């Protein structure tokens, strides 16, 4: 196995950074549709929720107004109950280009009672709530333009409604944490953490769906047919219960650490937005504090030095160690002893931060680890970006700097791959992937700021 010692990846010099910035900009401009950015023209030809949040974070450095538009377009697909759907479909894309397609979700009819829009077809599930964090950072990139366009006053009510939905309708256990009801919702689709929960789901018949993803990506890199059959069954059940969180008999209901950590970080950002627009910031800060306390109380595993997901059907924690359990490093005000323990776990044998490429999505020592298959082991750029910022926040500047250098080098050499094989650094999945390019732009900006401060 090939490993990467910490000293092996220096921060790219100014010339390489300029080339990387130009290449990343081309990716984002090529994937722009006129109103939003697709993650990939081939495999993901619509607008994805948390992708657009990460994309806006990068776009703000090269086109702040376009970054605002990215978020505004997504929020235009929001449902009346506050949820932001994980896909907003482009009507000009053929139905067969992606599955599940609009005719599967039937949002405007099945979701009518939940307030699904009639003019935009969407999915019925959600993705991690990075949006308020993105909106605040987009505002800060060009406050004058943001104020001129009334950006924050327009998005604040929608973001507040989104957070209310998660903290009420999705608090399925009454423990002040949001639950996810489909493996696609936390963004960790086929994580081994979900294996036991998915095993109790009756698969949909294989003839009932067509996997368009395999037209563009190797089957060895993607979830299995059995995984997909269970994903389809869960989505079908939710749809057939009108996307009603209270009425649906959820076979899959999980309190996920990263989903809730991102809700907390975004709640802090929403407090900053509230102060700017003259709303009550205190309510958001109180909610962030309560959710942080619940996260620690319900999901923190002091023996393992990591946060564990909780299966709400069984009431038990899920033993698997995934990158999701490290993402709470991003939380402002996380107790220092917990932050230090998380940093130690990241550097330990399960994730080997600084010794392999970026941060593996699953425990390297576990029998379920698969270096190539999507979220069962490969290293992803968005989670590396989150952990980088968490390390910075909690005083781990050296580790953060090394991770940033790795990120930029890997993004360049992999042609902005979707994810990496963690031992070899080989790019896997789609190339010219939008959030990889966008988050590279954000980390390049951080390098420039450091240079200016010297």
The 8 nearest C-alpha neighbors of each residue, nearest first, counted from 0:
[[1, 422, 2, 423, 355, 421, 3, 424],
 [2, 0, 422, 423, 3, 355, 424, 421],
 [3, 1, 355, 354, 422, 0, 4, 423],
 [2, 4, 354, 355, 5, 7, 353, 356],
 [5, 3, 354, 7, 6, 353, 2, 355],
 [4, 6, 353, 7, 354, 3, 401, 8],
 [5, 7, 4, 8, 9, 401, 3, 353],
 [8, 6, 4, 5, 9, 3, 405, 401],
 [7, 9, 6, 405, 404, 10, 5, 401],
 [10, 8, 404, 11, 7, 6, 401, 405],
 [9, 11, 404, 12, 8, 403, 401, 405],
 [12, 10, 15, 16, 9, 13, 404, 408],
 [11, 13, 15, 14, 16, 10, 9, 17],
 [14, 12, 16, 15, 17, 11, 447, 18],
 [15, 13, 17, 16, 12, 18, 11, 19],
 [14, 16, 18, 17, 12, 13, 11, 19],
 [15, 17, 19, 13, 14, 18, 11, 20],
 [18, 16, 20, 14, 15, 19, 13, 21],
 [17, 19, 15, 21, 16, 20, 22, 14],
 [18, 20, 16, 22, 17, 21, 23, 15],
 [21, 19, 17, 23, 18, 22, 16, 24],
 [20, 22, 24, 18, 19, 23, 17, 25],
 [21, 23, 19, 25, 24, 20, 18, 26],
 [24, 22, 436, 26, 20, 25, 21, 19],
 [25, 23, 21, 27, 26, 22, 20, 28],
 [24, 26, 28, 22, 23, 27, 29, 21],
 [27, 25, 23, 29, 24, 28, 431, 30],
 [28, 26, 30, 24, 29, 25, 433, 31],
 [27, 29, 25, 31, 30, 26, 24, 36],
 [28, 30, 26, 27, 31, 25, 32, 24],
 [29, 31, 27, 36, 28, 37, 26, 40],
 [32, 30, 36, 28, 29, 35, 33, 27],
 [33, 31, 35, 34, 36, 30, 37, 29],
 [34, 32, 31, 35, 36, 65, 30, 68],
 [33, 35, 32, 72, 69, 68, 36, 31],
 [36, 34, 69, 32, 31, 33, 72, 46],
 [35, 37, 31, 30, 32, 38, 46, 51],
 [36, 38, 46, 39, 45, 30, 44, 40],
 [39, 37, 433, 43, 432, 36, 50, 434],
 [40, 38, 43, 37, 41, 432, 42, 44],
 [39, 41, 44, 43, 42, 37, 30, 38],
 [42, 40, 39, 43, 44, 215, 429, 96],
 [41, 43, 39, 215, 212, 44, 40, 97],
 [42, 44, 39, 38, 45, 41, 40, 37],
 [43, 45, 40, 37, 39, 41, 42, 38],
 [46, 44, 88, 37, 89, 43, 47, 87],
 [47, 45, 87, 37, 86, 88, 36, 48],
 [48, 46, 86, 50, 85, 51, 49, 45],
 [49, 47, 85, 50, 51, 86, 126, 46],
 [48, 50, 52, 51, 126, 47, 127, 129],
 [49, 51, 53, 47, 48, 52, 54, 434],
 [52, 50, 54, 49, 48, 53, 55, 47],
 [51, 53, 49, 55, 130, 54, 50, 133],
 [52, 54, 56, 50, 55, 51, 434, 49],
 [53, 55, 51, 437, 434, 57, 56, 52],
 [54, 56, 66, 58, 52, 57, 53, 51],
 [57, 55, 53, 54, 133, 59, 58, 137],
 [58, 56, 437, 441, 54, 55, 440, 438],
 [57, 59, 55, 66, 60, 61, 62, 56],
 [58, 60, 63, 66, 62, 57, 137, 61],
 [61, 59, 58, 57, 62, 63, 140, 441],
 [60, 62, 58, 59, 63, 24, 57, 440],
 [61, 63, 65, 59, 58, 64, 60, 66],
 [64, 62, 59, 66, 65, 58, 67, 61],
 [63, 65, 67, 66, 62, 68, 144, 59],
 [64, 66, 68, 62, 67, 63, 69, 58],
 [67, 65, 55, 63, 69, 58, 59, 64],
 [68, 66, 64, 65, 69, 70, 71, 63],
 [67, 69, 65, 71, 66, 70, 72, 64],
 [70, 68, 35, 66, 67, 72, 71, 65],
 [69, 71, 73, 72, 68, 67, 74, 66],
 [70, 72, 68, 74, 73, 69, 75, 67],
 [73, 71, 75, 70, 69, 74, 68, 34],
 [72, 74, 70, 75, 71, 76, 69, 48],
 [75, 73, 71, 77, 76, 72, 70, 83],
 [74, 76, 72, 73, 77, 71, 119, 70],
 [77, 75, 74, 73, 119, 87, 78, 116],
 [78, 76, 83, 74, 75, 82, 81, 84],
 [79, 77, 115, 114, 81, 80, 82, 116],
 [78, 80, 114, 81, 113, 115, 77, 82],
 [79, 81, 78, 113, 82, 114, 164, 160],
 [82, 80, 161, 160, 79, 164, 78, 77],
 [81, 83, 161, 78, 80, 77, 84, 164],
 [82, 84, 77, 125, 78, 85, 81, 161],
 [85, 83, 125, 86, 124, 122, 123, 82],
 [84, 86, 125, 48, 126, 47, 124, 122],
 [87, 85, 47, 122, 84, 121, 46, 88],
 [88, 86, 121, 46, 120, 76, 45, 47],
 [89, 87, 45, 120, 121, 86, 90, 46],
 [88, 90, 91, 45, 92, 87, 46, 44],
 [91, 89, 92, 88, 93, 120, 119, 94],
 [90, 92, 89, 93, 88, 94, 45, 44],
 [91, 93, 90, 89, 94, 96, 44, 45],
 [94, 92, 95, 96, 91, 90, 97, 89],
 [95, 93, 96, 100, 92, 97, 101, 102],
 [94, 96, 93, 97, 98, 211, 100, 92],
 [97, 95, 93, 94, 211, 92, 98, 44],
 [98, 96, 211, 95, 100, 99, 94, 212],
 [99, 97, 100, 211, 210, 209, 95, 96],
 [98, 100, 103, 97, 101, 104, 102, 208],
 [99, 101, 98, 103, 102, 97, 94, 104],
 [102, 100, 104, 103, 105, 120, 121, 99],
 [103, 101, 105, 100, 104, 94, 99, 106],
 [102, 104, 101, 100, 105, 99, 98, 235],
 [103, 105, 101, 106, 122, 102, 123, 238],
 [106, 104, 102, 109, 103, 108, 107, 101],
 [107, 105, 110, 109, 104, 108, 121, 115],
 [106, 108, 117, 110, 111, 115, 105, 116],
 [109, 107, 111, 110, 106, 105, 115, 117],
 [110, 108, 241, 106, 105, 111, 107, 238],
 [111, 109, 106, 115, 113, 241, 108, 107],
 [110, 112, 114, 108, 115, 113, 107, 109],
 [113, 111, 114, 110, 241, 115, 109, 108],
 [114, 112, 110, 111, 80, 115, 79, 78],
 [115, 113, 79, 78, 111, 112, 80, 116],
 [114, 116, 78, 110, 111, 107, 113, 106],
 [117, 115, 118, 119, 78, 107, 114, 76],
 [116, 118, 107, 119, 115, 120, 111, 106],
 [117, 119, 116, 120, 107, 76, 115, 121],
 [120, 118, 116, 117, 76, 121, 87, 88],
 [119, 121, 88, 101, 106, 87, 107, 118],
 [122, 120, 87, 86, 88, 106, 84, 119],
 [121, 123, 86, 104, 84, 124, 85, 106],
 [124, 122, 84, 106, 104, 121, 242, 125],
 [123, 125, 84, 122, 85, 184, 126, 181],
 [124, 126, 85, 84, 184, 83, 123, 82],
 [125, 127, 184, 85, 185, 49, 48, 186],
 [126, 128, 258, 185, 129, 49, 184, 261],
 [129, 127, 262, 130, 261, 126, 265, 258],
 [130, 128, 132, 261, 127, 131, 52, 265],
 [129, 131, 133, 52, 132, 128, 134, 265],
 [132, 130, 134, 265, 133, 269, 268, 129],
 [133, 131, 265, 268, 130, 135, 129, 134],
 [132, 134, 130, 136, 131, 135, 52, 56],
 [135, 133, 131, 137, 136, 132, 130, 138],
 [134, 136, 138, 132, 137, 133, 268, 131],
 [137, 135, 139, 133, 138, 134, 140, 132],
 [136, 138, 134, 140, 135, 59, 139, 133],
 [139, 137, 135, 142, 136, 140, 145, 141],
 [140, 138, 136, 142, 141, 137, 135, 145],
 [139, 141, 137, 138, 59, 142, 136, 63],
 [142, 140, 139, 143, 144, 138, 145, 63],
 [143, 141, 145, 138, 139, 144, 146, 140],
 [144, 142, 146, 145, 141, 147, 138, 148],
 [145, 143, 147, 146, 142, 141, 148, 64],
 [144, 146, 142, 150, 148, 143, 147, 138],
 [147, 145, 149, 143, 148, 144, 142, 150],
 [148, 146, 144, 145, 149, 143, 150, 142],
 [147, 149, 150, 145, 146, 144, 151, 143],
 [150, 148, 146, 147, 152, 151, 145, 153],
 [149, 151, 145, 148, 153, 152, 154, 146],
 [150, 152, 154, 153, 155, 149, 272, 276],
 [153, 151, 155, 149, 150, 154, 276, 156],
 [154, 152, 151, 150, 155, 149, 156, 157],
 [153, 155, 151, 157, 156, 152, 158, 150],
 [154, 156, 158, 157, 152, 151, 153, 159],
 [157, 155, 159, 158, 154, 160, 153, 152],
 [156, 158, 160, 154, 159, 155, 161, 74],
 [159, 157, 161, 155, 160, 156, 154, 131],
 [158, 160, 156, 162, 161, 157, 155, 163],
 [161, 159, 81, 163, 157, 158, 162, 156],
 [162, 160, 81, 158, 164, 82, 159, 163],
 [161, 163, 165, 159, 164, 160, 166, 158],
 [164, 162, 160, 166, 165, 161, 167, 159],
 [163, 165, 161, 81, 167, 162, 168, 166],
 [166, 164, 169, 162, 163, 167, 177, 168],
 [165, 167, 163, 164, 170, 177, 169, 162],
 [168, 166, 170, 164, 169, 165, 163, 177],
 [169, 167, 164, 170, 165, 244, 166, 171],
 [168, 170, 165, 177, 171, 178, 167, 166],
 [171, 169, 177, 167, 173, 176, 166, 172],
 [170, 172, 169, 173, 178, 168, 177, 174],
 [173, 171, 174, 170, 311, 176, 175, 178],
 [174, 172, 170, 171, 175, 176, 167, 169],
 [173, 175, 172, 176, 293, 170, 171, 297],
 [176, 174, 173, 290, 170, 293, 166, 177],
 [177, 175, 170, 174, 290, 178, 259, 293],
 [178, 176, 170, 169, 165, 166, 254, 259],
 [179, 177, 254, 253, 169, 170, 252, 171],
 [178, 180, 253, 252, 184, 181, 254, 185],
 [179, 181, 252, 251, 178, 253, 249, 182],
 [180, 182, 183, 184, 179, 251, 233, 230],
 [183, 181, 188, 184, 185, 187, 180, 189],
 [182, 184, 188, 186, 181, 185, 187, 126],
 [183, 185, 126, 125, 186, 182, 181, 179],
 [186, 184, 187, 127, 258, 126, 183, 182],
 [185, 187, 183, 184, 188, 126, 127, 182],
 [188, 186, 185, 190, 374, 189, 183, 182],
 [187, 189, 183, 182, 186, 190, 374, 185],
 [190, 188, 374, 222, 187, 191, 375, 193],
 [189, 191, 375, 374, 192, 187, 193, 188],
 [192, 190, 194, 193, 375, 189, 367, 319],
 [193, 191, 190, 319, 194, 317, 321, 195],
 [192, 194, 191, 196, 195, 190, 197, 189],
 [195, 193, 191, 197, 196, 192, 198, 190],
 [196, 194, 198, 197, 193, 199, 192, 191],
 [195, 197, 193, 198, 194, 199, 251, 310],
 [196, 198, 194, 200, 199, 195, 193, 229],
 [199, 197, 195, 196, 200, 194, 201, 193],
 [198, 200, 197, 196, 201, 195, 250, 251],
 [201, 199, 197, 198, 229, 202, 250, 232],
 [200, 202, 229, 199, 203, 232, 198, 228],
 [203, 201, 229, 228, 232, 200, 204, 225],
 [202, 204, 228, 232, 229, 231, 205, 201],
 [205, 203, 206, 207, 202, 228, 208, 232],
 [204, 206, 207, 208, 203, 228, 224, 209],
 [205, 207, 204, 208, 209, 203, 228, 210],
 [208, 206, 205, 204, 203, 209, 228, 231],
 [209, 207, 206, 205, 210, 98, 204, 231],
 [208, 210, 211, 98, 207, 206, 205, 99],
 [209, 211, 212, 213, 98, 208, 214, 97],
 [210, 212, 213, 97, 214, 98, 209, 96],
 [213, 211, 210, 214, 215, 42, 216, 97],
 [212, 214, 216, 215, 211, 210, 218, 217],
 [215, 213, 212, 211, 216, 210, 42, 217],
 [216, 214, 213, 212, 42, 41, 217, 211],
 [217, 215, 213, 428, 214, 212, 218, 429],
 [218, 216, 219, 220, 213, 221, 215, 428],
 [217, 219, 221, 220, 213, 216, 223, 222],
 [220, 218, 217, 221, 372, 371, 222, 223],
 [221, 219, 372, 218, 371, 217, 373, 428],
 [220, 222, 218, 372, 373, 219, 223, 217],
 [223, 221, 226, 189, 224, 373, 372, 227],
 [224, 222, 226, 225, 221, 227, 218, 219],
 [223, 225, 227, 226, 228, 222, 205, 210],
 [224, 226, 228, 223, 227, 229, 202, 222],
 [227, 225, 223, 229, 224, 228, 222, 230],
 [228, 226, 230, 224, 229, 225, 231, 223],
 [227, 229, 202, 203, 225, 231, 230, 226],
 [228, 230, 202, 232, 227, 226, 231, 200],
 [231, 229, 227, 233, 232, 228, 226, 234],
 [230, 232, 234, 228, 229, 233, 235, 227],
 [231, 233, 229, 203, 235, 230, 234, 202],
 [234, 232, 236, 230, 235, 231, 229, 237],
 [233, 235, 237, 231, 236, 232, 238, 230],
 [236, 234, 238, 232, 233, 237, 231, 239],
 [235, 237, 239, 233, 238, 234, 232, 240],
 [236, 238, 242, 234, 240, 235, 239, 247],
 [239, 237, 235, 241, 242, 240, 236, 234],
 [238, 240, 236, 241, 237, 235, 109, 242],
 [239, 241, 237, 238, 242, 247, 243, 236],
 [240, 242, 109, 238, 243, 110, 239, 237],
 [243, 241, 237, 238, 240, 110, 244, 123],
 [242, 244, 241, 246, 245, 240, 247, 113],
 [245, 243, 247, 246, 242, 168, 169, 237],
 [244, 246, 243, 247, 168, 171, 248, 169],
 [247, 245, 243, 244, 248, 240, 242, 241],
 [246, 248, 240, 249, 244, 245, 243, 237],
 [249, 247, 250, 246, 236, 237, 245, 244],
 [248, 250, 251, 247, 252, 180, 237, 233],
 [249, 251, 248, 200, 252, 312, 199, 233],
 [250, 252, 249, 180, 196, 181, 253, 197],
 [253, 251, 180, 311, 179, 249, 178, 310],
 [252, 254, 310, 178, 179, 311, 309, 255],
 [255, 253, 178, 309, 308, 177, 179, 176],
 [254, 256, 308, 258, 257, 253, 259, 309],
 [257, 255, 259, 258, 324, 323, 308, 260],
 [256, 258, 323, 260, 326, 259, 255, 261],
 [259, 257, 127, 261, 255, 260, 256, 185],
 [258, 260, 262, 261, 256, 257, 263, 177],
 [261, 259, 257, 327, 263, 262, 258, 256],
 [260, 262, 264, 263, 259, 258, 129, 128],
 [261, 263, 259, 265, 260, 128, 264, 266],
 [264, 262, 266, 287, 260, 261, 265, 259],
 [265, 263, 261, 267, 266, 330, 262, 260],
 [264, 266, 132, 268, 131, 262, 267, 263],
 [265, 267, 269, 263, 268, 264, 283, 287],
 [268, 266, 270, 264, 265, 269, 284, 263],
 [269, 267, 265, 271, 132, 270, 266, 131],
 [268, 270, 266, 272, 271, 267, 131, 265],
 [269, 271, 280, 273, 267, 283, 268, 272],
 [272, 270, 268, 274, 269, 273, 275, 267],
 [271, 273, 269, 275, 270, 274, 268, 276],
 [274, 272, 278, 270, 280, 276, 275, 271],
 [275, 273, 277, 271, 272, 276, 280, 278],
 [274, 276, 272, 273, 277, 271, 278, 151],
 [277, 275, 273, 274, 278, 152, 272, 151],
 [278, 276, 274, 275, 273, 279, 280, 272],
 [277, 279, 273, 276, 274, 280, 275, 272],
 [280, 278, 281, 273, 282, 274, 277, 270],
 [281, 279, 270, 273, 283, 282, 274, 278],
 [280, 282, 284, 283, 279, 285, 270, 286],
 [281, 283, 285, 284, 280, 279, 286, 270],
 [284, 282, 286, 270, 281, 285, 280, 266],
 [283, 285, 287, 281, 286, 282, 267, 288],
 [286, 284, 288, 282, 287, 283, 281, 289],
 [285, 287, 289, 283, 284, 288, 290, 282],
 [288, 286, 284, 263, 290, 285, 289, 266],
 [287, 289, 285, 291, 286, 290, 284, 292],
 [290, 288, 286, 292, 291, 287, 285, 293],
 [289, 291, 293, 287, 292, 288, 175, 294],
 [292, 290, 294, 288, 293, 289, 287, 295],
 [291, 293, 289, 295, 290, 294, 296, 288],
 [294, 292, 296, 290, 291, 295, 297, 175],
 [295, 293, 291, 298, 297, 292, 296, 290],
 [296, 294, 299, 292, 293, 298, 297, 291],
 [295, 297, 293, 294, 292, 298, 299, 291],
 [296, 298, 294, 295, 293, 299, 309, 174],
 [297, 299, 307, 306, 294, 295, 296, 308],
 [300, 298, 306, 295, 301, 297, 305, 307],
 [301, 299, 303, 302, 305, 306, 304, 298],
 [302, 300, 304, 303, 299, 305, 337, 340],
 [303, 301, 300, 304, 305, 299, 340, 306],
 [304, 302, 305, 301, 300, 344, 306, 320],
 [305, 303, 301, 340, 302, 341, 300, 344],
 [304, 306, 324, 303, 300, 341, 299, 325],
 [305, 307, 324, 299, 298, 300, 256, 308],
 [308, 306, 298, 324, 317, 316, 299, 305],
 [307, 309, 255, 317, 254, 316, 256, 298],
 [310, 308, 316, 254, 317, 253, 315, 311],
 [309, 311, 253, 314, 312, 315, 313, 316],
 [310, 312, 314, 252, 313, 253, 309, 172],
 [311, 313, 310, 314, 252, 250, 251, 253],
 [314, 312, 315, 311, 310, 309, 316, 196],
 [313, 315, 311, 310, 312, 309, 316, 172],
 [314, 316, 313, 310, 309, 317, 311, 312],
 [317, 315, 309, 308, 310, 318, 307, 314],
 [318, 316, 308, 309, 319, 307, 315, 310],
 [317, 319, 316, 320, 307, 192, 308, 309],
 [320, 318, 192, 317, 321, 191, 307, 362],
 [321, 319, 362, 361, 318, 324, 307, 322],
 [322, 320, 361, 323, 360, 324, 362, 319],
 [321, 323, 360, 324, 325, 361, 326, 359],
 [324, 322, 257, 321, 326, 325, 256, 255],
 [323, 325, 306, 322, 305, 256, 321, 326],
 [326, 324, 322, 323, 327, 341, 328, 305],
 [325, 327, 328, 257, 323, 324, 386, 329],
 [328, 326, 260, 329, 330, 325, 257, 324],
 [329, 327, 389, 326, 330, 338, 325, 386],
 [328, 330, 389, 327, 326, 388, 331, 385],
 [329, 331, 264, 327, 328, 333, 260, 332],
 [332, 330, 333, 329, 264, 392, 267, 328],
 [331, 333, 334, 330, 335, 288, 291, 393],
 [332, 334, 331, 330, 335, 338, 337, 328],
 [335, 333, 337, 336, 332, 338, 339, 331],
 [334, 336, 338, 337, 339, 333, 393, 332],
 [335, 337, 339, 338, 334, 340, 333, 341],
 [336, 338, 340, 335, 339, 334, 341, 333],
 [337, 339, 335, 341, 340, 336, 328, 342],
 [340, 338, 342, 336, 337, 341, 335, 343],
 [339, 341, 343, 337, 304, 338, 342, 336],
 [342, 340, 344, 338, 343, 339, 304, 305],
 [341, 343, 345, 339, 344, 340, 338, 346],
 [344, 342, 340, 346, 341, 345, 347, 339],
 [343, 345, 347, 341, 346, 342, 304, 340],
 [344, 346, 342, 350, 343, 352, 347, 341],
 [345, 347, 352, 351, 343, 344, 350, 342],
 [348, 346, 344, 351, 345, 349, 350, 343],
 [349, 347, 351, 350, 346, 364, 363, 344],
 [348, 350, 362, 363, 347, 364, 351, 344],
 [349, 351, 345, 348, 352, 359, 347, 362],
 [352, 350, 346, 347, 348, 354, 349, 355],
 [351, 353, 346, 345, 354, 350, 358, 355],
 [352, 354, 5, 355, 351, 4, 3, 402],
 [355, 353, 3, 4, 351, 352, 2, 5],
 [356, 354, 2, 3, 422, 421, 353, 351],
 [355, 357, 421, 424, 422, 358, 3, 354],
 [356, 358, 378, 383, 355, 402, 405, 406],
 [359, 357, 378, 383, 352, 350, 360, 356],
 [360, 358, 378, 377, 376, 361, 350, 421],
 [359, 361, 376, 322, 378, 377, 321, 374],
 [362, 360, 321, 376, 359, 375, 322, 363],
 [361, 363, 349, 364, 365, 320, 321, 350],
 [364, 362, 349, 365, 368, 350, 361, 376],
 [363, 365, 362, 349, 366, 348, 368, 350],
 [366, 364, 367, 362, 368, 363, 361, 349],
 [365, 367, 368, 364, 363, 369, 362, 191],
 [366, 368, 365, 369, 191, 375, 362, 361],
 [369, 367, 376, 365, 366, 375, 363, 361],
 [370, 368, 376, 375, 371, 372, 367, 377],
 [369, 371, 376, 377, 420, 372, 368, 421],
 [372, 370, 220, 369, 377, 420, 373, 376],
 [371, 373, 220, 221, 375, 369, 219, 370],
 [372, 374, 221, 220, 375, 377, 371, 222],
 [375, 373, 190, 376, 189, 187, 360, 377],
 [376, 374, 190, 369, 372, 368, 373, 361],
 [375, 377, 361, 360, 370, 369, 368, 359],
 [378, 376, 420, 370, 359, 419, 421, 360],
 [377, 379, 359, 419, 358, 360, 421, 418],
 [380, 378, 418, 381, 382, 383, 377, 419],
 [379, 381, 383, 382, 435, 384, 418, 378],
 [380, 382, 384, 383, 379, 385, 435, 434],
 [381, 383, 385, 384, 380, 379, 386, 326],
 [382, 384, 380, 386, 381, 385, 358, 387],
 [385, 383, 387, 381, 382, 386, 380, 388],
 [386, 384, 382, 388, 387, 383, 389, 381],
 [385, 387, 389, 383, 388, 384, 326, 390],
 [388, 386, 399, 384, 390, 389, 385, 383],
 [389, 387, 391, 385, 386, 390, 392, 329],
 [388, 390, 329, 328, 386, 392, 391, 387],
 [389, 391, 395, 387, 393, 388, 392, 399],
 [390, 392, 388, 396, 389, 394, 395, 393],
 [393, 391, 389, 390, 394, 388, 329, 331],
 [392, 394, 390, 391, 395, 389, 338, 335],
 [393, 395, 391, 396, 392, 390, 397, 389],
 [396, 394, 390, 391, 398, 397, 393, 399],
 [397, 395, 399, 391, 394, 398, 400, 390],
 [398, 396, 400, 399, 395, 401, 394, 391],
 [397, 399, 401, 400, 396, 395, 402, 390],
 [400, 398, 396, 387, 402, 397, 401, 390],
 [401, 399, 403, 397, 402, 398, 396, 404],
 [400, 402, 404, 398, 403, 399, 405, 397],
 [401, 403, 405, 399, 400, 404, 406, 398],
 [402, 404, 406, 400, 405, 401, 399, 407],
 [405, 403, 10, 401, 407, 406, 402, 9],
 [406, 404, 402, 408, 403, 407, 409, 8],
 [405, 407, 403, 409, 404, 408, 410, 402],
 [408, 406, 410, 404, 409, 405, 439, 411],
 [407, 409, 411, 405, 410, 406, 404, 412],
 [408, 410, 406, 412, 411, 407, 413, 405],
 [411, 409, 415, 407, 413, 408, 412, 406],
 [410, 412, 408, 409, 414, 413, 407, 415],
 [411, 413, 409, 414, 410, 408, 415, 426],
 [412, 414, 426, 416, 410, 415, 411, 409],
 [415, 413, 411, 416, 412, 430, 431, 410],
 [416, 414, 410, 431, 413, 435, 430, 432],
 [417, 415, 430, 426, 413, 418, 414, 429],
 [416, 418, 429, 428, 432, 430, 427, 415],
 [417, 419, 379, 427, 416, 378, 426, 377],
 [420, 418, 426, 378, 427, 424, 425, 377],
 [419, 421, 377, 424, 425, 370, 371, 422],
 [422, 420, 356, 424, 378, 377, 355, 419],
 [421, 423, 355, 1, 420, 424, 2, 356],
 [424, 422, 425, 1, 420, 421, 2, 356],
 [423, 425, 420, 421, 419, 356, 422, 426],
 [426, 424, 420, 423, 419, 427, 413, 421],
 [425, 427, 419, 413, 416, 418, 424, 420],
 [428, 426, 419, 418, 416, 417, 425, 429],
 [427, 429, 417, 216, 418, 220, 416, 430],
 [428, 430, 417, 416, 432, 427, 431, 216],
 [431, 429, 416, 432, 415, 414, 417, 428],
 [432, 430, 415, 26, 414, 416, 433, 429],
 [433, 431, 430, 417, 435, 415, 39, 38],
 [432, 434, 38, 436, 435, 27, 437, 431],
 [433, 435, 437, 54, 436, 53, 438, 432],
 [434, 436, 433, 438, 415, 437, 432, 380],
 [435, 437, 23, 439, 433, 434, 438, 415],
 [438, 436, 57, 434, 54, 440, 439, 435],
 [437, 439, 441, 440, 57, 435, 436, 434],
 [438, 440, 436, 442, 441, 437, 443, 407],
 [441, 439, 443, 437, 438, 57, 442, 20],
 [440, 442, 438, 57, 444, 439, 443, 445],
 [441, 443, 445, 439, 444, 440, 438, 446],
 [444, 442, 440, 446, 445, 441, 439, 447],
 [443, 445, 447, 441, 442, 446, 440, 448],
 [444, 446, 442, 448, 443, 447, 449, 441],
 [447, 445, 443, 449, 444, 448, 450, 442],
 [446, 448, 444, 450, 449, 445, 451, 443],
 [449, 447, 451, 445, 450, 446, 452, 444],
 [448, 450, 452, 446, 447, 451, 445, 453],
 [449, 451, 447, 453, 448, 452, 446, 445],
 [452, 450, 448, 449, 453, 447, 446, 445],
 [451, 453, 449, 450, 448, 447, 446, 445],
 [452, 450, 451, 449, 448, 447, 446, 445]]
